[in-house]
Amino acid sequence: MAKMKQPMQVTSEETQRFLGRDAQRMNILAGRIVAETIKTTLGPRGMDKMLVDSLGDVVITNDGATILDEMDIAHPAAKMIVEVAKTQDDEVGDGTTTAVVLTGELLKNAEVLLDQNVHPTIIASGYKLAAEEAEKILNSMATKVEPDDDKILRQAAETAMTGKGAEKAKDTLVALAVKAVRQVAVNDNGKYFVDTENIKVEKKEGGSVEDSALIQGIIIDKEKVHPGMPRKIKNAKIALLDSAMEVHKTETDAEIRITSPDQMQAFIEQEEKTLKDMVENIAKSGANVLFCQKGIDDLAQHYLAKKGIFAVRRAKKSDMERLSKATGAKVVTKIEDLSPEDLGYAGVVEEKKVGKDKMTFVEECKNPKAVSLLLRGGTEHFVDSVERALEDAIGVVATIIKD
């Protein structure tokens, strides 16, 4: 039997290798450097960081999770600090900077203990015991919060926004965050569930941050497909379609041979009839608004406009799901199967111009379980900072209601 040979590794001349205590020190140093980088963003006097990526895009923020996400970190130990921030952000929605700074301080104290020849496993066990004790103390200090306790929820949202660029408009934004989370919260036998994905945030430059609004429905960043369609529909009956309103091609390779003008004319007329039948089926169901996830043929657009149906094409799948939750409509794949029971309801569906773009507003839905927040602000960077602050506030309020 052949002897097992040690694999050979070829590394560059600049490569450094650390073992034992030196490796521990380098790992601790990498983690502390990450913590020190964002430490100055913490608190009401925290400073913003300007980050420029490889493409030249600029991000100005003091949000810990955003800063760490934008940083190009290669060191394995430093990457673990980034994971701490991401986990905190996913679980709570705020407190990422605090989590990273605490981790940095724990590493700093661990280095002191290592210098005193305390074994790393002993340090890790001690930290675990301390975490359990800290959790007990925090639970004894905690206050029970009801979902309708407006004062506590607002205070928590305000805390999440403190120190961020949008702080000056926190009264407006806090009210929006609390209302939005309450609207999408689902009560299941006394236990609340909140899916923050059901809160859609649309941001547009222009106006003041005080012009931001909560829409009891969904905003779609699309305009109607045909100028002849009505701009506004009241008492909208909404159909959701996830297939194309186009003449379907055969799934297998096929060839159609036309030998006379009459055959050509018959072929064109059949295509037109197919599209007209699709529109007739939609109109027969009683729908006066159509959201299609895929394309709508130009001729179908013409027939829809003739019927006075407001139509939007190429809506995102996530928007279709939110529309279903907001209006009560069912997403249909085959137009032939569309029935009045599949339709959703909204008080108003209207195309509005926001800034330079036209958007479709689906408003006045009955107890919608998906809503939209329209954020306004003077510049792109400011609107981005408002969005980050609002997402933190939404995450915190949602966590409180769920717990």
N, C-alpha and C positions, 0 to 999 in steps of 0.2 A: 504494500500500500504506500502510495506516494506521501511524502511529508507535507504537512500544511505549511505554506509559506506566509509570512507576515506581509499584508498588502503594503505597497510602497506609495507614499503620497508625495507629490511634487508641489511645492509652494513657492511663492515669489520671495525675493530677497527681503522685502519689507515685512514679511510675516513675523509676528511675535507670538510666542507660546508662553502661557502662564500656567503654573501648577500650584496646588495647595493654597497657602495663605495669600499668595499674590493674586491668584485667580479670584478668590473671595473678595479681596479688596477692589479689584477691577470691576467686578459685577456690582458691588455696592456703589462704587463711584459712578458708574453709568446710570444707575437708578437715581442717585442723588442729583446728578446733573439735570435729568429730565424734570425732577421735582423743583429744583431751583429755577429752572427756565420759566415755569408757569406760576411760581410762588408770588411774583410781583403783581399778578392779575387778581389776587384774592382780596375780597372785602370791598367796602364802599369806596376806598381810595385806590383800588386796583387799577393798574395801567393797561391800556390796550396794547396788543401786539400787531405789527404789520407784517404779514407773511406774503412772500412772493414766490410762486411756484415756478417750475421749469418752463412753463409756457408764458410766463410774465403776468399771469392773473394775480390780482392783489386781493387779499382778505384781511380786513381789520376787525379784530375781535379780542375780547378778554374771556371768552368761553373756553374752559379747559379742554373739553372734548374736541372742539373744533381745532384748537391749536395743535393738539397731539395728532389729530387725524391728518392735518396738513404737513406735519413734520416728517421728513424722510429718515426714519430711524432704522438702523441696521443691527445694532447690538442686541443680542438675545435677551439679556437682563433688562435693558431699557424697554424692549418690546413688551415685557411682562408688565411694566408700569402702565403702558398704553392699554393693555388688556384690563387692568384695574379700572381705568377711566371709562372704558367702553362698557364694562359690566355695570358700573354705577349708573351710567347714562341709560342703559337699557332697562335696568330695574326700577330706577327712581325718576330719571329725567333731569336731575340736577345734582349738585354736590361733587362733580367730577374733580374740580380743582382741589377741594378739601381732601378728597380721597387720595389723590396723588401726593399732596403735601404731607399728609399723615404717613403715607407709605415711605416717603423720603426720610421723615424723622425717625421712623422705626428702623430703617436701614442704618441711619447715623448712630443710633443707640446700639444697634447690633454690632457695629464696628468697634465700639468701646468695649463691649463684652468680649468680643473675640480677642482683643488686645490683653484681656485679663485671663485668657486661656479657657474661656467657657466654650464648651462644644456647641457647634451650630444646631444640632438636634435639641439640645437643652434650651437654647434660645427660642427655637421654633415652638417647642412645647409650652414655654413660658408665655409667649405671645398668644398662643391658642387659649390658655387659661385666662389671660387678661381680656381677650375678646369675649369669652363667655361671661366673665364678671361685668364687663362694660355693657353687654346686652341686658343683663339682669337690672343694672342700675337705670339704663334708658327705659326699660319697660316699666319700672316703678315710677319714673318721672312722666311717662306718657299720659296724654289725656284722650279719652274716647271722643271721637268726632262723628257726628251724624251727617249724612249727605246733604241735609237741608240747613246745616249750620253755616250760614253765609259768611259770618264774621271771621271764623277760623279759616275757612277755605280762602277767603280774600287775603288774610294775613300771610298764609303759606305761599300763595301766588306772588304776593309783593316781595317776600323774602327771596324767592327764586329770581326775581327781576332786579333786586338791589345790586348796584355796581355795574350794571350793563348799560349800553348806550341808549336803550329805550326807557330808562328809568324815569325820565321827565314826563312820559305819557303813561305811567304805570296805572293810574286810576282807570283810564279807558281800557287798557289791555287786560288788566286783572278782571274787570267785569266781563269782558269778552271770553276770557279763558274759563272762568267759573261757569258761565251760562252754557258754553259749548260742551264742556265735559258733562254737566248735568243732563243736557239734552240727549246725548248719545249713551248715557249710562243705562244698563239693562238690569232690572230687579228680578232676580230669580229666587223666589221663596226667602226673601229677606237678605240675600247675598247679592252684592252689586258687582257687575262686570263692566269694564270700560275698555273698549278698543279704540285707542287714539288714532288708528288708521281711518276711522270714520269721521274724523275732523280734517277736512281738506283745507289747506292754507294756500291761498292765491295771493301773490304779491305783485304790485304794480307801482312803478315810480310815478310821482306827481301827487299833488295835494298835500295834506297834512296827516300826521299819524292819527290825529283825532278823527279823521274821516274814515278810519278803519271801521268795519261793520261785521256783524254776525248775520249770516244769511240762513234762514230756516229752510234750507234746501241745498242745492249744489250749484257751484259755478263751473261751467265748462269753458275752457280756453279755446273755443271754436266759434265761428260765425255760421249763420244759415247758409246752405249750399247754393241757393238760387235767389237773385234779387227780387223775383216776383213773389216770393213767399211773404206772408205777413210778418211784421217785425215783432208783434206782441200778440200772445194768445192768452185769453182769460179762461178760467175753468178748464185748464189743459188736461186732456186725457192722453197719457204718454205711453208710447210703445217702444220697447227696447229690443233691438234686433242685432244678433251677433254674426250674421252672414251677409254677404254682399248682395246689393240690389243691382245685379248685372246679369247678362246672359251667360250661363255657365258653359265652360268648355268641357269637352268630353275628357274623362279620366285617362282613356287610352288614346294613342295616336290615331287620328281619323282624318279622312280626306273627303270633302264634299265636292262633287263635280257638277258644275252648272253649265249647261250647254245652250241655254237660250235666255233672252232678256226676261221672259215671263217667269222662268224659274228663279232668276235673280231677284225679281220684284217680290215673288212669293216668299223667298227666304228673308228679305228685309222686313216684309209685313209680319212674318211670324215672330221675328225678334222683337218688333214693336209691340205685338200683341202680348208676348210673354212679359215684357216690362209693364205694359198697361194693366195686365191681370194682377201683377204684384201690387201696384198702387191701388187697384180696386179692392183687393183683399184687406189692405191697411185701412182704407176709407170705410169699408163695410164693418170693420170691427168697432168703429166709432172713434178711432184715434185722430187727434188733430196735431199731435207732436210726435216726431220720430227721431230717435237717436240710434244711429247705425254704427256698429263697431268697425265695419269695413267700408268699401267704396259704394257710391251710388252713381249709376250711369247717368250721363247728361240728359238722355231722353226721360229717364225715370224722374229726374229732378224737375223737368218741365211738367210732367203729369202731376207730380206732388204739388207743385205751385198752383196748377189749375184747380186742384181740389182744396186749396187753402191750407195745406198741411205744412207746418214748420218742421224742417228736417236738418239734422246735423250729421255729418259723416266722419268716419275715422276717429271716433271717441275712444279713449283709452279703456282697457279692460277694467282697471281700478275705478275709473269714473262710472262705468256701466254698473259695477257692483254697488257703488255709493248711491247712484240714482235709484237702483232697486230698493235699497234700504230707506231712502228718503221719501220716495213716492209710492212704494208698495207694488211697483210694476214687476213683472216676471220677464227675465231675459228669454227671448224666443229665437230658435234657430231657423225654423221653417215658417215662411210667411203664411203658408196655407193653414198652419195650425193656430194662427193668431186669433184670439177671441176677446170679447169684452172683459172677461175675467182676468186676462193677462195685463190689462192696462193699469197704469198708475195715475195718481192725481196730484196736480199742483195748482194753486190759485192763479199763478201767473208764470208764463214762460216768455222771456223777453230778451232780445238782443240789445245790449248796451255797449257804448264806447267808453272804455276805461283807459285813460292815458291815450296812447296811440293805437291801441288794439280794440277790436270788437270781441265781446265775450257773451256767452249765453247764460242767463240767470234763470234758474228753476227755483221759484220762491213760493212762500206760503203753503208749504206742504203740511199735511196733517200729522202732528207728532212724529217728525222725521227722526230716524235713528242714524242719520248721517247728515252733517251740516258743513257749511263752508265759512271760512274767515277770510275776508278781503282786507289785506294790509296795504296801507298807503304810506308814502314818505317822500321826502325831497330828492334823495339820491339813491342809487342802487345799493351802495354800501350801507346806508342807514336802514333801508328796508330789509336788507339781509340781517342786520343786527336786531331789528325788531322781531323778525321771524325766529331767530335763535332764542331770544328772551321769551317769546310767547310759547315756543315749544317746551322750554324748561318749565314755565308756569303750568302748562297743560299737563305735562308729565307728573308734576308734584301733586296737583289737584286730583288727577286720575288715580294716583297711588293711594292717596288718603281715602278717597271714596271706596276703592277696592278693598282696602285693609279694614 
